Amino acid sequence: MDWIYTPSDTIWGTLGSAVLLFFVVTIVARMVGLRSFAKFTTFDFAFTVATGSTIAAALTSSNTTVVEASVGVIGLLGVKAVVALAQRYIPWVDNAVSNKPLLLMKGSEIIQDNMDAARISHSQLIAKLREANVIHFDQVEAVVLETTGDMSVLYRPEKHSGPLQEDLLLGVEQRRQ
């Protein structure tokens, strides 16, 4: 069976490392919260790439131990938790780390300056409107580019009338400066 596995191979070590790192990431992510790997802001994306790189280094390199990778992952999750906490209480940290939601449509009017600033094409906007089952532009109350990069379509179906509740647009930039 030397052609499958030899005692000098690191297959079992790699498998053991993968299992240990899986549990470390799971336990620490549970302590930090679900947002650790939720929909991505720019900060979340950078965190996820760094975490993945740390885990990959431990699994594929003989120079990085499971303990070192675990400390690295715990350190990254710790930084993420501290920054998330700072975002709650220190406005400039939140502004530095997170994008603000951006209004792309107000009623049936497309705000082209905001579309250009967000690098959203007209066809992408139209596709999102179709996905939301909008059949007339006059149904649209607002389209918001969220901090995660998703587009939220707030619309009024034909069978349900009434104005948009303004609270749904709280915190959304009306015009980009």
N, C-alpha and C positions, 0 to 999 in steps of 0.2 A: 504494500500500500504506500510505498515511498513516493509513487507518482501522484498521489492525492495529498498526502500530508507527511512532512518530516518533522522530527522533534525540534529542528532549528527554525521552522516556520513560525511566524507571529500570528497566525490565524486565530488561535484561541485567545491570545492577548488582545487582539483587535476586537474580537467578539465580546470579551469581558469588559473592555474599555467602553464599547458602545452601550452595553447594558448599564454600566455604572453611570455614564454620562447622561443616558436617558433618564435615569432616576434623579440625578442631581438637577437637571434642567426642569423636570416635572415638579419636584418638590419646591425649588426656588421660585419657579413661575407661579405656583399656587400661592406662595407666601406674598409675592409681589402683586399678583392679581391678573385677571384675564387680559387686561389691556396690553400685557407684555408682548403678545403675539397677535393682537387684533388687527383691524384694518390699519393701514400704514399712513402715518404722516412722514415727512422727510426724516425726522428724528427716529421714528420707529423703524424705518427702512435701514438706516445706518446701524442701529442697534442689532437688527436681525442679521445683517451681513456680517457684522463683527462676531456675533455669537456663532453663526455657522462656520466662519473661518476658524474660530478657536476650537470648536468641536472637530472639524475636519483635520486640523493640525494634530490633535491628540490621536485620532484614529488612523492617520496615514503616515505619521512621522515617528521615528524612534527617538527623536530629540525632545518630544513633548510628552510628559506623563499625564495620566488621568488626573492626578492631584493638581497639577499645574493648570490643566484645562478646566477643571472644576472651579478652582480659585478664579480663573479668568472669567468664566461664565457668571459666577456669583458676583464678581466685581462689576461686570457689565450690567447685570440686573440691579445691583445696588445703585450704580450711577443712574440708571433709568428711573429707579424709585425716587431717588433724591431730586432729580430734575422734574419728575411728575409732581412731587410735593411742592417744589419751588414754583412750578407753573401755577399752582392754585393760589399762592399768596404773594407772588412777586410778578407784577404785570410785565415788566421788561423781559423776564425770562420766558414767559408765555409767548410774547411777541417775537423773541429771537428763535424759539424752537418750533412754534406752530404757525401755519398759515391761517389767515382769517377766511371764513367763508366769503365767497364773492358772488354777487348778484349778476347773472348772465341774461336773464329776462325779467322784466317787470310788466306784468300783464302780457299783451301780445307784442310788446316792443322788445326787440333783441338789442342788448347793449353791446354794440360792436367793440367799443374801446376795451371793455372788460373781457370780451371774448379774445381779442388780440393779446391783451396782457396775460391771459391764462393759456394762450396758445391752444384754444379750443376752436375747431373748425365748425363751419355752419353745418356740415354733414354730420358731425358728431352730435351736435345739439339736436338736430332733427331726428337722428336715430334714438336718442334718449327720450324725446317726446313720443315717438312711436312706441317705444318700450313701455311708456307710462299710459298707453292707450289714449293719448290725446288725439282727437280727430279734427279739431279746429283750433287755430291759434287763440281765438277769443275765449277758449276754456282755460288757458294758462293764466295763473295768478303770478307765479314766479318760478324761475329756475335758478337754483343755487349750486355753485361749485363748492362742495364741502371741503373741510380740511384734509380729508382722506383722499381727495381726488374724485370721489363719486359726485354725480350730479343728482340733485333732488329736484323732482318736478312736483310743484304744488299746483293742482288744477281743480277745476270745478266740473264734475260730470254734468251732462245735460239734465239729469233727473234731480240733481241737488243744486240749488241756487243759493246765492248769498255771497257777501264779500269775504275776502281773505281775512282771517284773524291776524291782525298785525303782529301779535306775539310770535307767530311762526317765523318772522323775519328778524327777531331780536338778535343783534350781534353780527348781522350780515352787512358787509360793506355795500352801500348803495352805488357809490362811484369810486373807482380807484384813483388815488391821488398821484 
